[in-house]
Amino acid sequence: MQESNNHSFNSEYRNFQNNKGQKEEVNELLNEIITTSSTQVGDGAYDRVQTKQKMAIPYDNIREADVFWSKRIWREIDVREKMNLIFSAEEQPLIAVLFEILRNNPDVQLFADDEFTEELSIEQVVSKLHLRSKVDVYDENADDYINQEVTNAFNPDEYKKFRLKEDWIFDEERGGMVVRIIGLAPIRNVYDENGNKRGQEALFWMHYPEVRQHLARYDSYNPLNDAIRLSWDSIFEMRYFSSRITKESNVDGKRVEDYETGKSALLESEEIERRIFNMEHDMWSY
């Protein structure tokens, strides 16, 4: 009986040590992704309050009885557009901010899909980045090639798009349209073994209402005024970005690219935007 208990304890201890080692390795990789720098002296003409002291303004409650009309929308933000250059700023791009939030807040949930049904661990996400790989390296002493593990540099430029999942709601109590972001996902290209592009995938999905408080503590670049800094939560809530609708809720679950291509797809996205605008306008028609 005692031998069985010792075996169980040893097994649990080994699992603990393995998990501990895996978490330390993941934290090490996250530190390589997140590059931060701090000045040794005051860099500015005046002392500035750190954005990390800010908090996201809570949403007003929406009663289901006041929802006269609603539509679910998916849209993509392309960081290569001029208005979206802040998303890929060299000092602190959004993808690095998201990873820093994950490192400092391990309780933040990640999901594999935009329905938030399949949860992902931070270990699974990091493994998808392929930051560690094994290559054959020539060893002069052995006069032969040896298989050695190397660390690949994280490239934030790979993330050219971010995807949003939103609910557009006409609230009778407010007498106007309200938009609430539900999900946020960084998008990257997928390539085959020959380097040919196969498509795109979401690295992970975050439940946006859960991460709002964290995004509010990180600065974003304000191209119009250095004195007034905008948090990442403010960027999203103020709609300070350019985007294109890729899908609206429909009976077939089709995306715009499933039935339109090229210029026609862009026109269809604009048409969906126009229908949402006209819906709010028509509510006040006499």
C-alpha positions as CSV (number, residue, x, y, z in Angstrom):
1,M,0.0,0.0,0.0
2,Q,2.8,2.3,0.9
3,E,4.7,1.5,-2.3
4,S,1.5,2.4,-4.3
5,N,1.2,5.8,-2.5
6,N,4.9,6.5,-3.2
7,H,4.4,5.7,-6.9
8,S,1.4,8.0,-7.1
9,F,3.3,10.8,-5.4
10,N,6.3,10.4,-7.6
11,S,4.1,10.5,-10.7
12,E,2.3,13.7,-9.6
13,Y,5.7,15.3,-8.7
14,R,7.1,14.5,-12.2
15,N,4.0,16.0,-13.8
16,F,4.4,19.1,-11.6
17,Q,8.0,19.5,-12.6
18,N,7.2,19.0,-16.3
19,N,4.4,21.6,-16.2
20,K,6.6,24.0,-14.2
21,G,9.4,23.6,-16.8
22,Q,7.0,24.1,-19.7
23,K,5.6,27.3,-18.1
24,E,9.1,28.7,-17.5
25,E,9.9,27.9,-21.2
26,V,6.7,29.7,-22.3
27,N,7.5,32.7,-20.2
28,E,11.0,32.8,-21.7
29,L,9.6,32.8,-25.2
30,L,7.0,35.5,-24.3
31,N,9.9,37.6,-23.0
32,E,11.5,37.3,-26.4
33,I,8.3,38.4,-28.1
34,I,7.8,41.4,-25.9
35,T,10.6,44.0,-26.3
36,T,10.4,46.9,-23.8
37,S,12.8,49.7,-23.1
38,S,12.9,52.3,-20.4
39,T,14.8,55.6,-20.3
40,Q,17.4,56.2,-17.6
41,V,16.4,59.9,-17.2
42,G,13.2,61.9,-17.6
43,D,12.4,61.9,-21.3
44,G,10.2,64.9,-21.7
45,A,9.6,68.5,-20.6
46,Y,7.1,67.4,-17.9
47,D,6.2,64.3,-15.9
48,R,3.4,62.3,-17.4
49,V,0.9,60.0,-15.7
50,Q,1.3,56.5,-16.9
51,T,-1.5,55.0,-18.9
52,K,-1.4,51.9,-16.7
53,Q,-3.3,53.9,-14.1
54,K,-6.3,54.3,-16.4
55,M,-9.5,52.2,-16.4
56,A,-11.9,51.4,-19.2
57,I,-15.3,53.2,-18.8
58,P,-17.9,50.5,-18.1
59,Y,-20.6,49.9,-20.7
60,D,-24.1,51.0,-20.1
61,N,-26.5,48.2,-19.5
62,I,-28.7,47.2,-22.5
63,R,-32.0,45.5,-21.7
64,E,-33.2,42.9,-24.1
65,A,-36.6,44.6,-24.1
66,D,-35.1,47.8,-25.5
67,V,-33.3,46.0,-28.4
68,F,-35.5,46.9,-31.4
69,W,-33.0,45.6,-34.1
70,S,-29.6,44.0,-34.1
71,K,-27.1,42.6,-36.5
72,R,-23.8,40.7,-36.0
73,I,-20.9,41.8,-38.1
74,W,-17.3,40.6,-38.7
75,R,-14.7,43.0,-40.0
76,E,-11.0,43.1,-40.6
77,I,-8.5,45.9,-39.9
78,D,-5.6,46.0,-42.3
79,V,-2.6,47.5,-40.6
80,R,-1.0,48.5,-43.9
81,E,-3.7,51.2,-44.5
82,K,-2.6,54.7,-43.6
83,M,-5.2,55.2,-40.8
84,N,-4.2,51.9,-39.2
85,L,-0.4,52.4,-39.0
86,I,-0.7,52.7,-35.3
87,F,-1.5,49.0,-35.1
88,S,2.0,48.2,-36.3
89,A,3.9,51.0,-34.6
90,E,7.5,50.0,-34.2
91,E,7.8,50.7,-30.5
92,Q,4.7,48.9,-29.3
93,P,2.5,47.2,-32.0
94,L,-0.8,45.8,-30.9
95,I,0.3,42.2,-31.3
96,A,3.1,42.8,-28.7
97,V,0.6,44.5,-26.4
98,L,-1.7,41.4,-26.6
99,F,1.1,39.1,-25.7
100,E,2.2,41.3,-22.8
101,I,-1.4,41.2,-21.5
102,L,-1.2,37.4,-21.7
103,R,2.1,37.2,-19.9
104,N,1.0,39.5,-17.0
105,N,-2.6,38.1,-16.8
106,P,-2.6,34.3,-17.1
107,D,-6.3,34.2,-16.2
108,V,-7.2,35.8,-19.6
109,Q,-9.0,33.2,-21.7
110,L,-8.1,32.4,-25.3
111,F,-10.2,30.6,-27.8
112,A,-9.7,28.8,-31.1
113,D,-12.9,30.0,-32.7
114,D,-15.1,33.1,-32.7
115,E,-17.9,31.3,-31.0
116,F,-15.7,31.0,-27.9
117,T,-16.4,27.2,-27.5
118,E,-12.9,25.7,-27.7
119,E,-10.5,27.2,-25.2
120,L,-6.7,27.5,-25.9
121,S,-3.9,27.6,-23.5
122,I,-1.0,30.0,-23.7
123,E,1.3,27.0,-24.3
124,Q,-0.7,26.0,-27.3
125,V,-0.6,29.5,-28.8
126,V,3.2,29.8,-28.3
127,S,3.7,26.4,-29.9
128,K,1.9,27.7,-33.0
129,L,4.4,30.5,-33.3
130,H,7.3,28.0,-34.0
131,L,9.7,30.1,-32.0
132,R,11.8,27.1,-31.2
133,S,12.9,24.7,-34.0
134,K,15.6,22.1,-34.7
135,V,18.0,22.5,-37.5
136,D,21.1,20.7,-38.7
137,V,24.3,22.7,-37.7
138,Y,27.8,21.7,-38.8
139,D,30.1,20.9,-35.8
140,E,33.7,21.4,-36.7
141,N,35.0,19.3,-33.8
142,A,32.9,16.3,-34.8
143,D,33.3,17.1,-38.5
144,D,29.6,16.3,-38.9
145,Y,26.1,17.9,-38.8
146,I,24.3,17.8,-35.5
147,N,20.6,18.5,-34.8
148,Q,20.5,21.6,-32.6
149,E,17.6,23.6,-31.2
150,V,17.5,27.3,-32.2
151,T,15.3,30.2,-31.2
152,N,13.6,32.0,-34.1
153,A,12.9,35.7,-33.7
154,F,9.3,36.8,-33.4
155,N,8.3,39.0,-36.3
156,P,5.3,41.3,-35.5
157,D,5.2,42.3,-39.2
158,E,3.7,38.9,-40.0
159,Y,0.4,40.1,-38.4
160,K,-1.0,42.4,-41.1
161,K,-4.7,42.1,-40.1
162,F,-6.9,42.0,-37.0
163,R,-10.4,40.6,-37.0
164,L,-13.3,42.0,-34.9
165,K,-16.7,40.4,-34.1
166,E,-19.3,43.0,-33.3
167,D,-23.0,43.5,-32.4
168,W,-24.8,46.5,-33.9
169,I,-27.9,47.2,-31.8
170,F,-30.6,49.8,-32.1
171,D,-31.5,50.7,-28.5
172,E,-34.9,52.2,-28.1
173,E,-34.1,53.6,-24.7
174,R,-31.1,55.6,-26.1
175,G,-32.9,56.2,-29.4
176,G,-29.8,55.3,-31.5
177,M,-27.4,52.7,-32.7
178,V,-24.9,51.1,-30.3
179,V,-22.0,49.0,-31.3
180,R,-20.3,46.5,-29.0
181,I,-17.1,44.6,-29.9
182,I,-17.4,41.0,-28.8
183,G,-14.2,39.4,-30.1
184,L,-10.7,40.3,-31.2
185,A,-8.2,38.1,-33.1
186,P,-4.8,38.6,-34.7
187,I,-4.7,37.2,-38.2
188,R,-1.6,35.7,-40.0
189,N,-0.9,34.1,-43.3
190,V,-0.5,30.3,-43.5
191,Y,2.1,28.8,-45.9
192,D,2.7,25.2,-47.0
193,E,6.1,23.4,-46.9
194,N,7.1,25.0,-50.3
195,G,6.4,28.5,-49.1
196,N,3.1,28.9,-51.0
197,K,0.4,30.9,-49.3
198,R,-2.5,28.6,-48.3
199,G,-4.8,31.2,-46.7
200,Q,-5.2,33.0,-43.4
201,E,-5.9,31.9,-39.8
202,A,-6.7,33.5,-36.5
203,L,-3.9,32.9,-34.0
204,F,-6.4,33.1,-31.2
205,W,-9.7,34.8,-30.3
206,M,-10.0,37.0,-27.2
207,H,-13.3,37.9,-25.6
208,Y,-13.1,41.6,-25.9
209,P,-15.2,42.7,-22.9
210,E,-12.8,40.6,-20.8
211,V,-9.6,42.3,-22.0
212,R,-11.0,45.9,-22.2
213,Q,-9.6,46.8,-18.7
214,H,-6.2,45.5,-19.7
215,L,-6.1,47.4,-23.1
216,A,-7.0,50.6,-21.3
217,R,-3.6,50.4,-19.5
218,Y,-1.5,50.5,-22.6
219,D,-0.7,53.5,-24.7
220,S,-1.3,53.8,-28.4
221,Y,0.2,56.4,-30.7
222,N,-1.8,59.5,-31.3
223,P,-0.7,61.0,-34.7
224,L,-2.6,64.2,-34.1
225,N,-1.4,65.3,-30.6
226,D,1.4,64.0,-28.5
227,A,-0.1,65.6,-25.4
228,I,-3.3,63.6,-25.6
229,R,-2.5,59.9,-25.5
230,L,-5.0,57.3,-26.4
231,S,-5.2,53.9,-24.8
232,W,-5.9,50.8,-27.0
233,D,-9.4,50.6,-25.5
234,S,-10.0,54.2,-26.6
235,I,-8.8,53.4,-30.1
236,F,-11.4,50.6,-30.4
237,E,-14.3,52.4,-28.6
238,M,-13.7,55.7,-30.6
239,R,-13.6,53.6,-33.8
240,Y,-10.3,55.2,-34.7
241,F,-9.5,52.7,-37.4
242,S,-10.4,51.8,-41.0
243,S,-11.8,48.4,-41.6
244,R,-13.7,46.3,-44.1
245,I,-16.7,44.1,-43.3
246,T,-16.0,40.4,-44.2
247,K,-19.3,38.9,-43.0
248,E,-22.7,39.6,-41.6
249,S,-25.0,37.2,-39.9
250,N,-26.9,35.2,-42.5
251,V,-28.8,31.9,-42.8
252,D,-26.0,30.2,-44.7
253,G,-23.2,31.5,-42.5
254,K,-21.4,32.7,-45.7
255,R,-18.6,35.3,-45.7
256,V,-18.5,38.1,-48.3
257,E,-15.6,36.3,-50.1
258,D,-17.8,33.2,-50.5
259,Y,-20.1,34.9,-53.0
260,E,-18.2,38.0,-54.2
261,T,-14.5,38.6,-55.2
262,G,-12.3,41.5,-56.0
263,K,-13.9,44.8,-56.4
264,S,-17.4,43.3,-56.0
265,A,-16.5,42.1,-52.5
266,L,-15.4,45.7,-51.6
267,L,-18.7,47.1,-52.9
268,E,-20.6,44.4,-51.0
269,S,-18.9,45.4,-47.8
270,E,-19.7,49.0,-48.4
271,E,-23.3,48.0,-49.1
272,I,-23.6,46.3,-45.7
273,E,-22.2,49.4,-44.0
274,R,-24.8,51.5,-45.9
275,R,-27.7,49.2,-44.8
276,I,-26.7,49.6,-41.2
277,F,-26.5,53.4,-41.5
278,N,-29.8,53.5,-43.3
279,M,-31.4,51.3,-40.6
280,E,-30.6,53.9,-37.9
281,H,-31.7,56.8,-40.2
282,D,-35.0,55.2,-41.1
283,M,-35.9,54.8,-37.5
284,W,-36.2,58.5,-37.3
285,S,-38.1,59.0,-40.6
286,Y,-41.5,60.5,-40.5
